[in-house]
Amino acid sequence: MNWENYMIPCLSKALFGLECPGCGAQRGLLLVLKGEFSAAFHMYPPIYTTLLFFGFLGLHFLDKSRNYHKIVTSLAVVNAVFMIVAYFYKMFIF
């Protein structure tokens, strides 16, 4: 099955012709699920910080006995920094 046929198109790329900071995340996730970890990083460098963020965000909502607020907030900031750096690298250097 070709999962790329079912991916959500990037609205920014469709309307303005510019990639957004999240472009490549879906393909990167598919590559992680296929076990192609290096290719996933090359497709979307912040894929691992994004997965870590969503993992702890899920724990935050599922496990109410522990407080994950500081971890989730820290990972959100780290992930945002990785996304912005990767975006500018892709747009202006690469």
N, CA, C and O atoms as a Tinker XYZ file with bonds, in Angstrom:
   376  protein
     1  N      0.843000   -1.181000    0.000000    73     2
     2  CA     0.000000    0.000000    0.000000    64     1     3
     3  C      0.888000    1.244000    0.000000    63     2     4     5
     4  O      1.847000    1.330000    0.767000    81     3
     5  N      0.571000    2.179000   -0.841000    73     3     6
     6  CA     1.341000    3.414000   -0.932000    64     5     7
     7  C      0.680000    4.473000   -0.045000    63     6     8     9
     8  O     -0.326000    5.073000   -0.427000    81     7
     9  N      1.253000    4.696000    1.138000    73     7    10
    10  CA     0.669000    5.619000    2.115000    64     9    11
    11  C      0.786000    7.071000    1.687000    63    10    12    13
    12  O      0.053000    7.921000    2.194000    81    11
    13  N      1.686000    7.374000    0.771000    73    11    14
    14  CA     1.858000    8.762000    0.343000    64    13    15
    15  C      0.629000    9.293000   -0.384000    63    14    16    17
    16  O      0.434000   10.506000   -0.464000    81    15
    17  N     -0.198000    8.401000   -0.912000    73    15    18
    18  CA    -1.436000    8.836000   -1.555000    64    17    19
    19  C     -2.452000    9.365000   -0.549000    63    18    20    21
    20  O     -3.376000   10.085000   -0.928000    81    19
    21  N     -2.293000    9.017000    0.727000    73    19    22
    22  CA    -3.245000    9.397000    1.766000    64    21    23
    23  C     -2.740000   10.513000    2.677000    63    22    24    25
    24  O     -3.386000   10.836000    3.674000    81    23
    25  N     -1.603000   11.099000    2.348000    73    23    26
    26  CA    -1.041000   12.148000    3.193000    64    25    27
    27  C     -1.786000   13.464000    3.009000    63    26    28    29
    28  O     -2.300000   13.764000    1.931000    81    27
    29  N     -1.831000   14.236000    4.081000    73    27    30
    30  CA    -2.471000   15.547000    4.048000    64    29    31
    31  C     -1.527000   16.519000    3.335000    63    30    32    33
    32  O     -0.359000   16.622000    3.711000    81    31
    33  N     -2.008000   17.230000    2.317000    73    31    34
    34  CA    -1.129000   18.177000    1.626000    64    33    35
    35  C     -0.859000   19.411000    2.486000    63    34    36    37
    36  O     -1.678000   19.799000    3.319000    81    35
    37  N      0.284000   20.007000    2.269000    73    35    38
    38  CA     0.668000   21.207000    3.004000    64    37    39
    39  C     -0.084000   22.409000    2.421000    63    38    40    41
    40  O      0.053000   22.724000    1.239000    81    39
    41  N     -0.867000   23.064000    3.255000    73    39    42
    42  CA    -1.649000   24.211000    2.818000    64    41    43
    43  C     -0.743000   25.382000    2.427000    63    42    44    45
    44  O     -1.018000   26.078000    1.449000    81    43
    45  N      0.316000   25.599000    3.174000    73    43    46
    46  CA     1.255000   26.674000    2.880000    64    45    47
    47  C      1.918000   26.465000    1.521000    63    46    48    49
    48  O      2.062000   27.404000    0.737000    81    47
    49  N      2.314000   25.242000    1.255000    73    47    50
    50  CA     2.971000   24.944000   -0.012000    64    49    51
    51  C      1.977000   25.057000   -1.172000    63    50    52    53
    52  O      2.340000   25.514000   -2.256000    81    51
    53  N      0.731000   24.645000   -0.948000    73    51    54
    54  CA    -0.275000   24.717000   -2.007000    64    53    55
    55  C     -0.669000   26.161000   -2.312000    63    54    56    57
    56  O     -0.845000   26.521000   -3.476000    81    55
    57  N     -0.809000   26.990000   -1.274000    73    55    58
    58  CA    -1.267000   28.362000   -1.477000    64    57    59
    59  C     -0.149000   29.320000   -1.870000    63    58    60    61
    60  O     -0.319000   30.151000   -2.762000    81    59
    61  N      0.987000   29.201000   -1.203000    73    59    62
    62  CA     2.053000   30.188000   -1.380000    64    61    63
    63  C      3.298000   29.652000   -2.088000    63    62    64    65
    64  O      4.168000   30.426000   -2.485000    81    63
    65  N      3.384000   28.343000   -2.245000    73    63    66
    66  CA     4.554000   27.751000   -2.869000    64    65    67
    67  C      5.753000   27.648000   -1.950000    63    66    68    69
    68  O      6.852000   27.327000   -2.402000    81    67
    69  N      5.562000   27.918000   -0.664000    73    67    70
    70  CA     6.644000   27.841000    0.323000    64    69    71
    71  C      6.370000   26.702000    1.303000    63    70    72    73
    72  O      5.241000   26.508000    1.754000    81    71
    73  N      7.409000   25.966000    1.616000    73    71    74
    74  CA     7.260000   24.905000    2.605000    64    73    75
    75  C      7.111000   25.504000    3.993000    63    74    76    77
    76  O      7.663000   26.563000    4.292000    81    75
    77  N      6.361000   24.814000    4.831000    73    75    78
    78  CA     6.200000   25.254000    6.215000    64    77    79
    79  C      7.209000   24.512000    7.091000    63    78    80    81
    80  O      7.851000   23.576000    6.613000    81    79
    81  N      7.368000   24.901000    8.356000    73    79    82
    82  CA     8.313000   24.197000    9.227000    64    81    83
    83  C      7.945000   22.733000    9.488000    63    82    84    85
    84  O      8.778000   21.969000    9.975000    81    83
    85  N      6.722000   22.336000    9.173000    73    83    86
    86  CA     6.313000   20.955000    9.390000    64    85    87
    87  C      6.379000   20.086000    8.149000    63    86    88    89
    88  O      6.092000   18.890000    8.213000    81    87
    89  N      6.754000   20.673000    7.017000    73    87    90
    90  CA     6.829000   19.896000    5.777000    64    89    91
    91  C      7.862000   18.775000    5.923000    63    90    92    93
    92  O      8.999000   19.004000    6.335000    81    91
    93  N      7.444000   17.584000    5.581000    73    91    94
    94  CA     8.308000   16.416000    5.680000    64    93    95
    95  C      8.033000   15.573000    6.901000    63    94    96    97
    96  O      8.567000   14.469000    7.015000    81    95
    97  N      7.208000   16.061000    7.825000    73    95    98
    98  CA     6.945000   15.321000    9.063000    64    97    99
    99  C      6.193000   14.022000    8.793000    63    98   100   101
   100  O      6.503000   12.995000    9.395000    81    99
   101  N      5.217000   14.052000    7.904000    73    99   102
   102  CA     4.460000   12.838000    7.604000    64   101   103
   103  C      5.349000   11.781000    6.953000    63   102   104   105
   104  O      5.302000   10.607000    7.319000    81   103
   105  N      6.139000   12.201000    6.005000    73   103   106
   106  CA     7.049000   11.253000    5.345000    64   105   107
   107  C      8.118000   10.755000    6.322000    63   106   108   109
   108  O      8.505000    9.586000    6.288000    81   107
   109  N      8.587000   11.646000    7.186000    73   107   110
   110  CA     9.545000   11.242000    8.210000    64   109   111
   111  C      8.967000   10.212000    9.153000    63   110   112   113
   112  O      9.651000    9.259000    9.529000    81   111
   113  N      7.704000   10.390000    9.544000    73   111   114
   114  CA     7.037000    9.419000   10.419000    64   113   115
   115  C      6.900000    8.074000    9.722000    63   114   116   117
   116  O      7.119000    7.033000   10.342000    81   115
   117  N      6.543000    8.080000    8.444000    73   115   118
   118  CA     6.456000    6.814000    7.710000    64   117   119
   119  C      7.801000    6.110000    7.638000    63   118   120   121
   120  O      7.877000    4.886000    7.746000    81   119
   121  N      8.859000    6.886000    7.455000    73   119   122
   122  CA    10.191000    6.290000    7.408000    64   121   123
   123  C     10.585000    5.701000    8.760000    63   122   124   125
   124  O     11.228000    4.653000    8.814000    81   123
   125  N     10.203000    6.367000    9.854000    73   123   126
   126  CA    10.472000    5.808000   11.188000    64   125   127
   127  C      9.714000    4.501000   11.363000    63   126   128   129
   128  O     10.265000    3.526000   11.875000    81   127
   129  N      8.458000    4.475000   10.944000    73   127   130
   130  CA     7.654000    3.258000   11.067000    64   129   131
   131  C      8.192000    2.121000   10.208000    63   130   132   133
   132  O      8.006000    0.951000   10.542000    81   131
   133  N      8.854000    2.453000    9.109000    73   131   134
   134  CA     9.487000    1.441000    8.256000    64   133   135
   135  C     10.838000    0.998000    8.806000    63   134   136   137
   136  O     11.402000    0.010000    8.336000    81   135
   137  N     11.366000    1.723000    9.803000    73   135   138
   138  CA    12.656000    1.386000   10.377000    64   137   139
   139  C     13.826000    2.074000    9.704000    63   138   140   141
   140  O     14.978000    1.732000    9.971000    81   139
   141  N     13.558000    3.029000    8.844000    73   139   142
   142  CA    14.609000    3.759000    8.147000    64   141   143
   143  C     14.897000    5.053000    8.917000    63   142   144   145
   144  O     14.477000    6.137000    8.514000    81   143
   145  N     15.613000    4.919000   10.021000    73   143   146
   146  CA    15.795000    6.011000   10.963000    64   145   147
   147  C     16.674000    7.141000   10.420000    63   146   148   149
   148  O     16.391000    8.316000   10.654000    81   147
   149  N     17.715000    6.794000    9.713000    73   147   150
   150  CA    18.591000    7.821000    9.147000    64   149   151
   151  C     17.868000    8.601000    8.050000    63   150   152   153
   152  O     17.983000    9.824000    7.972000    81   151
   153  N     17.130000    7.895000    7.213000    73   151   154
   154  CA    16.381000    8.557000    6.147000    64   153   155
   155  C     15.298000    9.456000    6.734000    63   154   156   157
   156  O     15.000000   10.516000    6.184000    81   155
   157  N     14.712000    9.033000    7.847000    73   155   158
   158  CA    13.689000    9.852000    8.513000    64   157   159
   159  C     14.299000   11.155000    9.014000    63   158   160   161
   160  O     13.689000   12.217000    8.894000    81   159
   161  N     15.490000   11.074000    9.570000    73   159   162
   162  CA    16.167000   12.274000   10.046000    64   161   163
   163  C     16.500000   13.210000    8.887000    63   162   164   165
   164  O     16.372000   14.427000    9.016000    81   163
   165  N     16.922000   12.652000    7.768000    73   163   166
   166  CA    17.242000   13.489000    6.611000    64   165   167
   167  C     15.990000   14.102000    5.996000    63   166   168   169
   168  O     16.041000   15.208000    5.459000    81   167
   169  N     14.875000   13.398000    6.070000    73   167   170
   170  CA    13.626000   13.927000    5.530000    64   169   171
   171  C     13.094000   15.058000    6.405000    63   170   172   173
   172  O     12.656000   16.094000    5.905000    81   171
   173  N     13.139000   14.841000    7.734000    73   171   174
   174  CA    12.600000   15.826000    8.678000    64   173   175
   175  C     13.415000   15.754000    9.963000    63   174   176   177
   176  O     13.108000   14.941000   10.835000    81   175
   177  N     14.451000   16.590000   10.102000    73   175   178
   178  CA    15.360000   16.489000   11.248000    64   177   179
   179  C     14.702000   16.523000   12.636000    63   178   180   181
   180  O     15.171000   15.807000   13.521000    81   179
   181  N     13.655000   17.304000   12.876000    73   179   182
   182  CA    13.078000   17.282000   14.225000    64   181   183
   183  C     12.093000   16.138000   14.470000    63   182   184   185
   184  O     11.282000   16.228000   15.392000    81   183
   185  N     12.137000   15.067000   13.675000    73   183   186
   186  CA    11.174000   13.977000   13.838000    64   185   187
   187  C     11.286000   13.323000   15.219000    63   186   188   189
   188  O     10.269000   12.964000   15.814000    81   187
   189  N     12.477000   13.169000   15.719000    73   187   190
   190  CA    12.639000   12.472000   16.997000    64   189   191
   191  C     12.240000   13.348000   18.180000    63   190   192   193
   192  O     11.685000   12.840000   19.154000    81   191
   193  N     12.507000   14.637000   18.120000    73   191   194
   194  CA    12.040000   15.514000   19.196000    64   193   195
   195  C     10.524000   15.647000   19.147000    63   194   196   197
   196  O      9.880000   15.790000   20.187000    81   195
   197  N      9.948000   15.601000   17.948000    73   195   198
   198  CA     8.500000   15.661000   17.812000    64   197   199
   199  C      7.854000   14.413000   18.392000    63   198   200   201
   200  O      6.853000   14.507000   19.103000    81   199
   201  N      8.414000   13.244000   18.097000    73   199   202
   202  CA     7.870000   11.995000   18.639000    64   201   203
   203  C      7.997000   11.955000   20.159000    63   202   204   205
   204  O      7.087000   11.502000   20.854000    81   203
   205  N      9.124000   12.431000   20.667000    73   203   206
   206  CA     9.321000   12.480000   22.115000    64   205   207
   207  C      8.307000   13.419000   22.764000    63   206   208   209
   208  O      7.729000   13.098000   23.803000    81   207
   209  N      8.096000   14.580000   22.145000    73   207   210
   210  CA     7.114000   15.543000   22.646000    64   209   211
   211  C      5.714000   14.934000   22.682000    63   210   212   213
   212  O      5.026000   15.023000   23.698000    81   211
   213  N      5.289000   14.317000   21.578000    73   211   214
   214  CA     3.947000   13.734000   21.545000    64   213   215
   215  C      3.812000   12.541000   22.480000    63   214   216   217
   216  O      2.727000   12.287000   23.003000    81   215
   217  N      4.901000   11.804000   22.697000    73   215   218
   218  CA     4.870000   10.707000   23.664000    64   217   219
   219  C      4.609000   11.213000   25.079000    63   218   220   221
   220  O      3.753000   10.678000   25.784000    81   219
   221  N      5.337000   12.233000   25.491000    73   219   222
   222  CA     5.129000   12.787000   26.832000    64   221   223
   223  C      3.811000   13.547000   26.927000    63   222   224   225
   224  O      3.210000   13.598000   28.000000    81   223
   225  N      3.354000   14.135000   25.830000    73   223   226
   226  CA     2.052000   14.784000   25.838000    64   225   227
   227  C      0.946000   13.755000   26.058000    63   226   228   229
   228  O     -0.014000   14.009000   26.785000    81   227
   229  N      1.088000   12.602000   25.430000    73   227   230
   230  CA     0.141000   11.512000   25.660000    64   229   231
   231  C      0.166000   11.036000   27.104000    63   230   232   233
   232  O     -0.885000   10.789000   27.695000    81   231
   233  N      1.357000   10.906000   27.677000    73   231   234
   234  CA     1.469000   10.525000   29.090000    64   233   235
   235  C      0.831000   11.570000   29.993000    63   234   236   237
   236  O      0.205000   11.234000   30.998000    81   235
   237  N      0.991000   12.831000   29.634000    73   235   238
   238  CA     0.414000   13.913000   30.423000    64   237   239
   239  C     -1.108000   13.781000   30.507000    63   238   240   241
   240  O     -1.696000   14.039000   31.557000    81   239
   241  N     -1.742000   13.381000   29.410000    73   239   242
   242  CA    -3.192000   13.245000   29.403000    64   241   243
   243  C     -3.668000   11.903000   29.955000    63   242   244   245
   244  O     -4.768000   11.815000   30.500000    81   243
   245  N     -2.850000   10.862000   29.820000    73   243   246
   246  CA    -3.270000    9.539000   30.262000    64   245   247
   247  C     -2.958000    9.253000   31.727000    63   246   248   249
   248  O     -3.750000    8.606000   32.411000    81   247
   249  N     -1.825000    9.723000   32.209000    73   247   250
   250  CA    -1.387000    9.431000   33.581000    64   249   251
   251  C     -1.557000   10.684000   34.430000    63   250   252   253
   252  O     -0.667000   11.532000   34.489000    81   251
   253  N     -2.690000   10.790000   35.077000    73   251   254
   254  CA    -2.980000   11.978000   35.884000    64   253   255
   255  C     -2.302000   11.932000   37.257000    63   254   256   257
   256  O     -2.307000   12.931000   37.977000    81   255
   257  N     -1.721000   10.788000   37.628000    73   255   258
   258  CA    -1.089000   10.690000   38.942000    64   257   259
   259  C      0.272000   11.400000   38.981000    63   258   260   261
   260  O      0.766000   11.726000   40.061000    81   259
   261  N      0.869000   11.635000   37.833000    73   259   262
   262  CA     2.159000   12.320000   37.769000    64   261   263
   263  C      2.004000   13.640000   37.037000    63   262   264   265
   264  O      1.101000   13.814000   36.219000    81   263
   265  N      2.896000   14.561000   37.341000    73   263   266
   266  CA     2.856000   15.875000   36.711000    64   265   267
   267  C      3.920000   15.942000   35.615000    63   266   268   269
   268  O      5.116000   15.991000   35.906000    81   267
   269  N      3.484000   15.944000   34.364000    73   267   270
   270  CA     4.386000   16.009000   33.224000    64   269   271
   271  C      4.439000   17.406000   32.625000    63   270   272   273
   272  O      5.010000   17.597000   31.551000    81   271
   273  N      3.855000   18.375000   33.300000    73   271   274
   274  CA     3.735000   19.721000   32.740000    64   273   275
   275  C      5.096000   20.338000   32.389000    63   274   276   277
   276  O      5.255000   20.888000   31.299000    81   275
   277  N      6.067000   20.256000   33.285000    73   275   278
   278  CA     7.388000   20.854000   33.017000    64   277   279
   279  C      8.107000   20.144000   31.884000    63   278   280   281
   280  O      8.759000   20.785000   31.061000    81   279
   281  N      7.991000   18.818000   31.837000    73   279   282
   282  CA     8.649000   18.051000   30.777000    64   281   283
   283  C      8.021000   18.379000   29.424000    63   282   284   285
   284  O      8.729000   18.579000   28.438000    81   283
   285  N      6.684000   18.432000   29.381000    73   283   286
   286  CA     5.990000   18.726000   28.130000    64   285   287
   287  C      6.334000   20.136000   27.652000    63   286   288   289
   288  O      6.573000   20.350000   26.464000    81   287
   289  N      6.358000   21.091000   28.571000    73   287   290
   290  CA     6.696000   22.460000   28.208000    64   289   291
   291  C      8.132000   22.551000   27.695000    63   290   292   293
   292  O      8.387000   23.209000   26.686000    81   291
   293  N      9.055000   21.908000   28.369000    73   291   294
   294  CA    10.460000   21.918000   27.938000    64   293   295
   295  C     10.621000   21.267000   26.575000    63   294   296   297
   296  O     11.329000   21.787000   25.713000    81   295
   297  N      9.961000   20.125000   26.378000    73   295   298
   298  CA    10.063000   19.452000   25.084000    64   297   299
   299  C      9.414000   20.259000   23.966000    63   298   300   301
   300  O      9.867000   20.209000   22.822000    81   299
   301  N      8.361000   21.000000   24.285000    73   299   302
   302  CA     7.729000   21.861000   23.277000    64   301   303
   303  C      8.693000   22.951000   22.828000    63   302   304   305
   304  O      8.781000   23.256000   21.639000    81   303
   305  N      9.411000   23.534000   23.771000    73   303   306
   306  CA    10.376000   24.583000   23.435000    64   305   307
   307  C     11.535000   23.995000   22.630000    63   306   308   309
   308  O     11.940000   24.567000   21.618000    81   307
   309  N     12.064000   22.866000   23.073000    73   307   310
   310  CA    13.179000   22.224000   22.364000    64   309   311
   311  C     12.743000   21.836000   20.952000    63   310   312   313
   312  O     13.486000   22.038000   19.992000    81   311
   313  N     11.547000   21.282000   20.829000    73   311   314
   314  CA    11.052000   20.876000   19.521000    64   313   315
   315  C     10.857000   22.085000   18.609000    63   314   316   317
   316  O     11.184000   22.023000   17.424000    81   315
   317  N     10.329000   23.180000   19.147000    73   315   318
   318  CA    10.145000   24.397000   18.350000    64   317   319
   319  C     11.483000   24.934000   17.853000    63   318   320   321
   320  O     11.591000   25.363000   16.705000    81   319
   321  N     12.494000   24.913000   18.703000    73   319   322
   322  CA    13.825000   25.372000   18.296000    64   321   323
   323  C     14.375000   24.479000   17.184000    63   322   324   325
   324  O     14.905000   24.981000   16.192000    81   323
   325  N     14.253000   23.162000   17.344000    73   323   326
   326  CA    14.721000   22.243000   16.311000    64   325   327
   327  C     13.987000   22.470000   15.001000    63   326   328   329
   328  O     14.602000   22.441000   13.935000    81   327
   329  N     12.674000   22.696000   15.064000    73   327   330
   330  CA    11.885000   22.921000   13.854000    64   329   331
   331  C     12.323000   24.200000   13.141000    63   330   332   333
   332  O     12.463000   24.215000   11.918000    81   331
   333  N     12.534000   25.256000   13.896000    73   331   334
   334  CA    12.920000   26.538000   13.299000    64   333   335
   335  C     14.320000   26.461000   12.698000    63   334   336   337
   336  O     14.546000   26.942000   11.588000    81   335
   337  N     15.252000   25.864000   13.417000    73   335   338
   338  CA    16.620000   25.728000   12.894000    64   337   339
   339  C     16.627000   24.868000   11.640000    63   338   340   341
   340  O     17.282000   25.216000   10.657000    81   339
   341  N     15.908000   23.746000   11.657000    73   339   342
   342  CA    15.852000   22.864000   10.482000    64   341   343
   343  C     15.183000   23.558000    9.310000    63   342   344   345
   344  O     15.593000   23.375000    8.164000    81   343
   345  N     14.155000   24.353000    9.583000    73   343   346
   346  CA    13.454000   25.074000    8.523000    64   345   347
   347  C     14.382000   26.086000    7.848000    63   346   348   349
   348  O     14.462000   26.137000    6.620000    81   347
   349  N     15.075000   26.882000    8.645000    73   347   350
   350  CA    15.977000   27.873000    8.061000    64   349   351
   351  C     17.154000   27.215000    7.358000    63   350   352   353
   352  O     17.632000   27.718000    6.341000    81   351
   353  N     17.617000   26.110000    7.885000    73   351   354
   354  CA    18.687000   25.371000    7.215000    64   353   355
   355  C     18.209000   24.878000    5.849000    63   354   356   357
   356  O     18.918000   25.017000    4.852000    81   355
   357  N     17.008000   24.302000    5.806000    73   355   358
   358  CA    16.469000   23.782000    4.566000    64   357   359
   359  C     16.176000   24.885000    3.554000    63   358   360   361
   360  O     16.399000   24.706000    2.357000    81   359
   361  N     15.680000   26.020000    4.027000    73   359   362
   362  CA    15.272000   27.085000    3.122000    64   361   363
   363  C     16.448000   27.922000    2.609000    63   362   364   365
   364  O     16.444000   28.349000    1.454000    81   363
   365  N     17.448000   28.158000    3.451000    73   363   366
   366  CA    18.480000   29.119000    3.086000    64   365   367
   367  C     19.864000   28.536000    2.878000    63   366   368   369
   368  O     20.684000   29.154000    2.199000    81   367
   369  N     20.149000   27.386000    3.430000    73   367   370
   370  CA    21.495000   26.815000    3.300000    64   369   371
   371  C     21.496000   25.623000    2.361000    63   370   372   373
   372  O     22.368000   25.511000    1.500000    81   371
   373  N     20.543000   24.746000    2.515000    73   371   374
   374  CA    20.474000   23.513000    1.736000    64   373   375
   375  C     19.826000   23.807000    0.456000    63   374   376
   376  O     19.658000   22.911000   -0.371000    81   375
